[in-house]
Amino acid sequence: MFTTGMVYTMFNTLFGRWAMIPTWGLMVLLGNPSSGGAVSWPLLPSPLGVVGRWLPPGASVNAQHTAVYFRGHQHLFPFAVLAVWASVSTTVFWVWRHRHPGGRPPTP
């Protein structure tokens, strides 16, 4: 949830009030069908299966699936994907935070 929230905040900083469109496109339109939640990755078309592992919804589903069905054998990869998305989004927000709609104007 933190990662998805930071991705939205990053897009909000970059695109302003239109941030919901790229967030929805990335997380819902592309992320959910390729996440492997409803249909396992081997059954998805190849491009969706590859892309889904690198998006936050797919990484989250992968981590939850492994935790439920293979206790004690967690993989680092989904957590690394979530950490990279969160850190890149936080960095973009931090660097351009003056553009964020809720940001304060710079003091003279």
C-alpha positions in Angstrom: 0.0 0.0 0.0 2.9 2.3 0.8 4.4 1.7 -2.6 1.2 2.3 -4.5 0.6 5.5 -2.5 4.0 6.7 -3.3 3.6 6.0 -7.0 0.4 8.1 -6.9 2.2 10.8 -5.0 5.1 10.8 -7.6 2.6 11.1 -10.5 0.7 13.8 -8.6 4.0 15.7 -8.3 4.8 15.3 -12.0 1.3 15.6 -13.6 -0.7 17.5 -11.0 -4.5 16.8 -11.0 -4.2 14.4 -13.9 -2.1 12.0 -11.8 -5.0 9.5 -11.4 -4.8 8.6 -15.1 -1.2 7.3 -15.2 -1.7 5.7 -11.8 -4.8 3.9 -12.8 -3.2 2.9 -16.1 -0.1 1.5 -14.5 -1.7 -0.1 -11.4 -5.2 -1.2 -12.5 -5.2 -1.4 -16.3 -1.7 -3.0 -16.7 -0.8 -4.2 -13.1 -3.9 -6.1 -12.1 -4.4 -8.3 -15.2 -0.6 -9.1 -15.2 -0.3 -9.6 -11.4 -0.8 -13.4 -11.4 -3.6 -13.1 -8.8 -6.6 -14.4 -10.8 -4.6 -16.3 -13.4 -1.1 -17.8 -12.7 1.8 -16.2 -14.6 2.5 -19.3 -16.7 -1.0 -19.1 -18.1 -0.8 -15.4 -19.0 0.4 -14.2 -22.4 4.2 -13.9 -22.3 4.4 -10.1 -22.2 1.9 -9.8 -19.4 3.7 -12.5 -17.4 7.1 -10.7 -17.7 5.8 -7.2 -17.0 3.6 -8.3 -14.1 6.5 -9.4 -12.0 8.1 -5.9 -12.2 4.9 -4.0 -11.2 3.8 -3.4 -7.6 0.5 -5.4 -7.9 2.4 -8.4 -9.3 5.1 -8.2 -6.7 2.6 -8.0 -3.9 0.6 -11.0 -5.2 3.8 -12.9 -5.6 4.9 -12.2 -2.0 1.5 -13.0 -0.6 1.2 -16.2 -2.6 4.6 -17.4 -1.4 3.9 -16.5 2.2 0.6 -18.4 2.2 1.6 -21.5 0.3 5.3 -21.9 0.9 5.9 -20.7 4.4 9.5 -20.3 5.3 10.6 -20.1 1.7 10.0 -16.4 0.9 11.9 -14.9 -2.0 13.6 -11.6 -1.9 12.6 -10.6 -5.5 9.0 -9.3 -4.8 10.1 -7.3 -1.8 13.0 -5.8 -3.8 10.6 -4.8 -6.6 8.3 -3.1 -4.0 11.3 -1.4 -2.4 12.7 -0.1 -5.7 9.3 1.2 -6.8 8.8 2.9 -3.4 12.3 4.4 -3.3 12.2 5.7 -6.9 8.8 7.2 -6.2 9.9 8.8 -3.0 13.0 10.1 -4.6 11.1 11.7 -7.5 8.6 13.2 -5.0 11.4 14.5 -2.7 13.4 16.1 -5.6 10.3 17.8 -7.2 8.2 18.3 -4.0 8.0 22.0 -4.7 5.7 21.0 -7.7 3.4 18.9 -5.5 -0.1 20.6 -5.3 0.0 20.4 -1.5 3.5 21.8 -1.3 4.3 25.0 0.4 5.6 27.9 -1.6 9.4 28.5 -1.2 10.2 31.1 1.5 12.3 34.1 0.3 
